[in-house]
Amino acid sequence: MEHRFINNQEWKGAKKRYELHVGEHVAFVEYFLIKNEKAYLVYTEVPKELSGKKIGFELVEMVLKDLEKQHLKVVPIYPFVVLYIKRHKEYTALVPEEFKYLIQ
């Protein structure tokens, strides 16, 4: 099944979302970009048809890699993203010092 990853910056004005298209289904991470410095990851959703396939983990990893490539900091608000970063310590450097408490 083909996977297509996009950064949908046109979605709902200030709120943007990364999307992972898997067949006819779309998993996504909603975020706000503040001053082109910090991405606040506020919500994730994986359709029930894709549950149990680790699509959420794949999506969050792709999002974090893309934000890292853009030299942006990450504020993990949504619990799934927090959990992912706690389990993958290589991404803790993306979290600004004032928000490190979220991942401890």
C-alpha positions as CSV (number, residue, x, y, z in Angstrom):
1,M,0.0,0.0,0.0
2,E,1.4,3.4,-1.0
3,H,2.2,6.0,1.6
4,R,2.3,9.7,0.8
5,F,3.6,12.2,3.3
6,I,2.7,15.9,2.9
7,N,2.9,19.1,5.0
8,N,-0.5,20.6,4.4
9,Q,0.2,24.3,5.2
10,E,-3.0,25.5,3.6
11,W,-5.2,23.6,6.0
12,K,-7.5,25.8,8.2
13,G,-5.5,29.0,8.3
14,A,-3.2,29.2,11.4
15,K,-3.7,25.5,12.1
16,K,-1.7,23.3,9.8
17,R,-1.3,19.6,9.5
18,Y,1.1,16.9,8.4
19,E,-0.7,14.1,6.6
20,L,0.2,10.6,5.8
21,H,-2.0,9.2,3.1
22,V,-2.2,5.4,3.2
23,G,-4.4,4.1,0.4
24,E,-7.7,6.0,0.9
25,H,-7.1,6.8,4.5
26,V,-5.3,9.9,6.1
27,A,-3.5,9.9,9.4
28,F,-2.5,13.4,10.5
29,V,-0.7,15.6,13.1
30,E,-2.2,19.1,13.6
31,Y,0.2,21.9,14.5
32,F,0.6,25.6,14.9
33,L,3.8,27.3,13.8
34,I,4.8,30.2,16.0
35,K,7.1,32.9,14.6
36,N,8.6,30.4,12.2
37,E,10.6,29.0,15.2
38,K,8.4,26.6,17.1
39,A,5.9,24.0,15.9
40,Y,3.3,23.2,18.6
41,L,2.1,19.6,17.9
42,V,-1.4,19.7,19.2
43,Y,-3.3,16.7,17.9
44,T,-2.8,13.4,16.1
45,E,-5.3,11.0,14.6
46,V,-5.1,7.7,12.9
47,P,-8.2,6.2,11.2
48,K,-9.4,3.0,12.9
49,E,-8.8,1.2,9.6
50,L,-5.0,1.8,10.1
51,S,-4.8,1.0,13.8
52,G,-2.4,-1.6,14.9
53,K,-0.1,-0.9,11.8
54,K,2.2,1.5,13.6
55,I,1.1,4.3,11.3
56,G,1.0,6.8,14.1
57,F,4.6,6.1,15.0
58,E,5.7,6.3,11.4
59,L,3.9,9.6,11.0
60,V,5.3,11.2,14.1
61,E,8.8,10.2,13.2
62,M,8.4,11.7,9.7
63,V,7.1,14.9,11.2
64,L,9.9,15.2,13.7
65,K,12.5,14.6,11.0
66,D,10.9,17.2,8.7
67,L,10.9,19.8,11.5
68,E,14.5,19.0,12.4
69,K,15.5,19.4,8.8
70,Q,13.8,22.9,8.9
71,H,15.7,23.8,12.1
72,L,12.4,24.3,14.0
73,K,11.9,23.5,17.6
74,V,9.1,21.2,18.7
75,V,6.6,21.7,21.5
76,P,4.9,18.4,22.0
77,I,1.4,19.1,23.4
78,Y,-0.4,16.0,22.3
79,P,0.2,12.9,24.6
80,F,1.1,10.6,21.7
81,V,3.8,12.9,20.5
82,V,5.1,13.3,24.1
83,L,5.3,9.5,24.5
84,Y,7.1,9.1,21.1
85,I,9.8,11.6,22.1
86,K,10.2,10.0,25.6
87,R,10.8,6.7,23.8
88,H,13.1,8.1,21.1
89,K,15.6,10.3,23.0
90,E,17.3,11.4,19.8
91,Y,14.4,13.9,19.4
92,T,14.7,15.5,22.8
93,A,17.1,18.1,21.4
94,L,14.2,19.5,19.3
95,V,12.2,20.5,22.4
96,P,13.1,23.9,23.8
97,E,14.5,24.1,27.3
98,E,11.4,25.8,28.7
99,F,9.2,22.9,27.5
100,K,11.5,20.0,28.5
101,Y,9.2,19.3,31.5
102,L,6.7,17.9,29.0
103,I,8.9,15.0,28.1
104,Q,10.3,14.1,31.5
